[in-house]
Amino acid sequence: MESSMFSVIIVVSAISLLILLSLAYFGFLLHRIRRFPNGLLEEILHVWMRNRPPDPSLISNALDEYLSRRNEFWTLYGQFILSAFVIVCVTILLLTRVISAEAGLPILSGVGGFAIGKGISAGRSTTYRRPEG
C-alpha cells in the first residue's frame, strides 16, 4: 500500500512539474515572439510621417492601449501559473496526508475560484472609441 501511494505521488509530481514547465516555456516563447523587432516601430512611424502627418493623440492612444493590454495579459498569465503551482502543492500535500481534506479542499476551491474569476473579469474590457464629429 505504501509503495503504491509513493508511486502515485511521484507520477502526480512529475506530470505537474512537466505541465508547469511547459506553461513557463510557452510564456517565454510568447514573450520572444510578441516583442517589436529593433527599429520596426521607428520604421513604421517614419513611413507614416512621410505620407501624411500623424495625429499625436492617435499614436499615444494606440501605444497606451497596446501596453496596457500587454501588461494585463502577462499579469493574468503569471497569476494562472501561480494558481496552478499552488493547486499542485496542495494536491501533493493532500496525497501525502500532510494536511487533511477539511483544510486542503477549501484552499483548492478558493484558489480555483480566484483563477476562474480573474479569467472571466479579464475577458471583459472596454475599448476606447474616438468621438465622431
C-alpha positions in Angstrom: 0.0 0.0 0.0 2.8 2.4 1.0 4.8 1.8 -2.2 1.8 2.3 -4.5 0.9 5.6 -2.8 4.5 6.7 -3.2 4.5 5.9 -6.9 1.2 7.8 -7.3 2.7 10.8 -5.6 5.8 10.6 -7.9 3.7 10.3 -11.0 1.5 13.3 -10.0 4.5 15.3 -9.1 6.3 14.5 -12.4 3.2 15.3 -14.5 2.5 18.5 -12.6 6.1 19.6 -13.0 6.1 18.9 -16.7 2.9 20.9 -17.2 4.2 23.9 -15.2 7.5 23.9 -17.1 5.6 23.7 -20.4 3.4 26.6 -19.4 6.5 28.6 -18.4 8.3 27.7 -21.7 5.2 28.7 -23.6 5.2 32.1 -21.9 8.9 32.5 -22.7 8.1 31.8 -26.4 5.2 34.2 -26.4 7.4 36.9 -24.9 10.1 36.3 -27.6 7.5 36.3 -30.5 5.4 39.3 -29.3 8.2 41.8 -29.0 8.8 44.5 -31.6 11.9 43.9 -33.6 14.5 46.6 -33.1 13.7 49.5 -35.3 10.4 48.3 -36.7 8.3 50.8 -34.8 10.6 53.6 -35.8 10.4 52.5 -39.5 6.6 52.3 -39.4 6.4 55.8 -37.9 8.9 57.1 -40.5 6.9 55.8 -43.4 3.7 57.0 -41.9 5.0 60.5 -41.3 6.4 60.7 -44.9 2.9 60.1 -46.4 0.8 62.2 -44.0 1.4 63.9 -40.7 0.2 61.7 -37.9 -2.1 62.7 -35.1 0.0 62.5 -31.9 -3.0 61.6 -29.8 -3.8 58.7 -32.1 -0.3 57.4 -31.7 -0.3 57.9 -28.0 -3.7 56.2 -27.6 -2.7 53.2 -29.7 0.6 52.7 -27.9 -1.1 53.1 -24.5 -3.7 50.6 -25.4 -1.1 48.1 -26.6 1.0 48.5 -23.5 -2.0 48.2 -21.1 -3.3 45.0 -22.9 0.2 43.5 -22.8 0.6 44.2 -19.1 -2.9 42.8 -18.4 -2.1 39.6 -20.3 1.2 39.0 -18.6 -0.3 39.7 -15.2 -3.1 37.2 -15.9 -0.7 34.6 -17.2 1.5 34.9 -14.1 -1.5 34.6 -11.8 -2.5 31.5 -13.8 0.9 29.8 -13.4 1.0 30.7 -9.7 -2.5 29.3 -9.2 -1.6 26.1 -10.9 1.5 25.8 -8.7 -0.5 26.3 -5.5 -3.0 23.7 -6.7 -0.2 21.2 -7.4 1.4 21.8 -4.0 -1.9 21.4 -2.1 -2.8 18.3 -4.1 0.6 16.7 -3.2 0.1 17.6 0.4 -3.3 16.1 0.4 -2.0 12.9 -1.3 0.8 12.6 1.3 -1.7 13.2 4.1 0.3 16.1 5.5 -2.9 18.2 5.5 -6.4 16.8 5.9 -9.2 17.1 3.4 -11.0 19.6 5.6 -8.1 22.0 5.3 -7.0 21.3 1.7 -10.2 21.2 -0.2 -11.3 24.8 0.8 -7.9 26.0 -0.3 -8.2 24.2 -3.6 -11.7 25.6 -4.2 -10.6 29.1 -3.2 -7.6 29.2 -5.5 -9.6 27.7 -8.3 -12.4 30.1 -7.9 -10.0 33.0 -7.8 -8.3 31.9 -11.0 -11.6 31.4 -12.8 -12.9 34.8 -11.6 -9.8 36.6 -12.7 -10.0 34.9 -16.1 -13.6 35.9 -16.6 -13.1 39.5 -15.4 -10.1 40.0 -17.6 -12.1 38.9 -20.7 -14.4 41.8 -20.2 -12.7 45.0 -21.3 -13.9 48.2 -22.7 -12.4 49.5 -25.9 -11.9 53.2 -26.5 -13.8 54.7 -29.4 -12.9 58.0 -30.9 -15.8 60.5 -30.8 -17.4 61.1 -34.1 -17.6 64.6 -35.4 
